[in-house]
Amino acid sequence: MNEEELVTFSARREILHLNKFQLENEKEQTLKWWSHTLRQNVQRVKTRFDKIDSFLQNHTMSSAMQCREISEVFRKIHDVWGYKAKDDLISGGLCSGAIYRSSSFIKTDQTLRSGRKFPMTGQISVHIEHTTPVKALAIELVGAKQVGGFSEDERVRKYYQWLLNSTIATAMLRGQDKVFIKKRMSSTTHVFDVSHEDYGFPFRRYHLQQEPIYNVLTGAEVDIQNFHFQEHRKNMDVLFKTCVGFNVSDYIQRI
């Protein structure tokens, strides 16, 4: 950016600055949904991972078919985790499970958010952006298939932990995704490509000069250039310990 663009960018970020009260409200919403879903939807989620295992163990299915079927199941699991804009808060909608949220989303009154593409008068349409695209997650899992020698329960637990630690979803206002995401990256990512400089850095799908994204658990702004999957795994452990008293691995061993 040149000097003029930098000044404009800095001014824009100042306008989008959040106060502690706003971030605390978002954190409370996230913790409330995860506390509920980790207790009430255990079997519902496990059944869907069982289905994923059946696809992966079906050697008559092509890899392309496995990816399509698994993508659909992933979306249903994400819905249970609150990674969805549709539905109301009671059902985990309006991005209620998202740890990562754009400034504009956070500054939008929670009572005015709508998951509809065409919201009612006075409402503001919100969107969940799969920072790690669902299709890329499915391709990665199908391509790995490194689960030989394990029982079905062991395989399912491995899928569960992998998906939790590999899925990053960001709450935004509808239309922000088109501004955030780099050209030709709408449904793809380099985050799983070991030969690429973006390997392990999920937020590098986004342009640097966009508005801040916040981690509502910590209240800290996400460094989209340097945020690594390892940091996300730590965030998930904090989330699980806060909600159910166990880290991700220990929780999964108990289901």
ZIJOCOR-V458923 format. One line per field, one symbol per residue. ss: DSSP state (H for helix, E for strand, - for the rest). A space follows every 50 residues. Layout:
# ZIJOCOR-V458923
ss=???
This chain:
# ZIJOCOR-V458923
ss=--HHHHHHHHHHHHH----HHHHHHHHHHHHHHHHHHHHH-HHHHHHHHH HHHHHH------HHHHHHHHHHHHHHHHHH--------HHH--------E EEHHHHH--HHHEE---------EEEEEEE---HHHHHHHHHHH------ -HHHHHHHHHHHHHHH--EEEEE--HHHHHE------------------- -HHHHE------EEE----EE-------HHHHHHHHHHHHHHHH---HHH HHH--
